[in-house]
Amino acid sequence: MWKIYAILSALFAALTAIFAKIGVRDVPSNLATAIRTTIILLLTWGIVFFARQQSMIKDINRHTWLFLILSGIATGLSWLFYFKALQSGEVSRVAPIDKLSVVITILLAFVFLKEPASPKVIIGAVLITAGSLFMLWK
């Protein structure tokens, strides 16, 4: 099932890039990011309330809170920089460079989470890096 979710994630990430590029044409990228974030906030809290999960918030421990907060900060900064890049760059070049996050994630997962780096994963990361760097040249 996780593969279906991952494919859906990729699909919506692609749509995000296209919609965002159109959306940042006439407004500052920071404002566009704030509007997008507000929509996400409403959507996700709506889902939480629909699933009746809001009462579980009291069960979240400090360690989890810390890392969810850090993740939120990282996500916010990522979005701000992504929208800024989209505002002045071509989406067909910004998106592949943004996907270097996959390689960085693999490296960080190896170092901090002790996840295995199989030859398949390493080759995939090298190919993603090569493709992203290739997209830098015009």
Summary of the structure (lengths in Angstrom):
residues: 138
radius of gyration: 17.4
end to end distance: 38.4
largest distance: 52.0
contacts: 305
relative contact order: 0.08
helix: 84%
strand: 0%
